[in-house]
């Protein structure tokens, strides 16, 4: 059975897409830790990040860097942090979180944002990604 992220990549489940290329896909987390919290996933469905072959892993990191730079230009924050947990969904993924404090607390409260606000944030990041 396809992971929820594969279903998002295939368009079976809607998302607030930021960017994609041949190997990677980035979209807003709908239960964000902060505004602009983005997930970056490989299109290849692999459960554990470090099971990706080296080329796919390096591409995911390079793509994540591009997305993080766009987030940093679009969302007011101290910097963009990166977290890899990998237990929530059996599909490798990177969390890019705009930081307002020195830590990322994945067990802390999540924001509840309206659909329009999520779309506005996604559009702002997309504009910065494609500069």
N, C-alpha and C positions, 0 to 999 in steps of 0.2 A: 504494500500500500504506500502511495506517495506521501511524503511528509507535507505538513501544512505549508512549508516554504516552497516546495516544488509546485504545489497547487497554486500558490500566489504567483510564482514565476510563469506558470502556464496560463494565467489569467482566469483560473477557475474560481478564485477567491479575490475580491477586490482589494486594492492596497493604495497607499499614497506613495507612488513610485518616485524615486529621486533620479536614478540613472541605471542603465544597464549596458553591458557590452556582451561580446560573444561568450564570456566565461563567468561573469559576475552580475549580481542584481542587488540594488540598494533601495530600501523603502522605509518609511517612518514606522516606528514601533507605535502601535495604537494604545499601549499602556505605558507611556514614556516616564522615565525618571525625571526628565526635564524637556522643555520644548526643543524640538529638533533631534531628539534621540532617534537614531537611525540604525537599522540592521543591514549588514552587508553579508550576502551569502554567495557561495559558489553555485552555479547552475547545476553542476554535477552533485547529485545527492550522495553525500558522504557524511556519516554520523559524527565522527570525531575530527576536529580541525587538523590534528597532526597526522591523520591518515591520508590527507590529500597528498598527491605526489608533489614533488618539489616545485615543478613549474606552476601547477594550479595554486599551490600555497603562496608562492611569491607573487603571482598575478593578483590573488585576492588581497594581499597586503598592499600592493601598489594601487589597486582600485580603491581600497579602503582609505588610503592616504589622500587620493583625489577627492573622495567624498568628504572626508574630515576637513580638508581645506575649504571646500564649498560651505560646509556647515559653519565653520569659523568666520567666514565672511558674511554669512546670512543671519546668524543667530547671535545676539549679544551674549558673550560668556567670557570667562577668564581664559579658557582653552578647551579643546575637545579631547576628552579622555577615551581610551579604548579598553574594553573589557571582553574577555572570552570566558564564558562559563560552560556552555555546551550541554547542560543537563535538561533544559526546559523542552527542547525540540530536538529530535534525532536527525539533525541536519546541521552541519558545521555553520557557524555564524559568528560575526563580530558585532559587538555593540559599540556604536560611536555616540558618546553622551556629552552634550555641552555642559561644562563644569562651572559651578558657581562657588564650590568649596573644594578643598584638596582631595576629596575622596568620592568614589562611586559606591553608593549603598544600594545594592540590588535587592535587599530585603526590605528597604524602606517603602514609604507610600508612593504610589504611582499617581500621575496626573490624570485627570479626566477632562479631555479636551473635546470640544464640539467638532463635528465634521468640517465645518467651514474654516475653523482655525487650523486644523490639520492640513487642509488643502492649501491654505495661505502659506503655512510654514514650508510645505513641500515645494510649492511654486518658488518661494524665495531661495531655497537651497538649489533647486534645478537651475534657476537663472545664474547662480554663481558657479555651478558645476560646468556649465557650457560656455564659460568665458573664453 
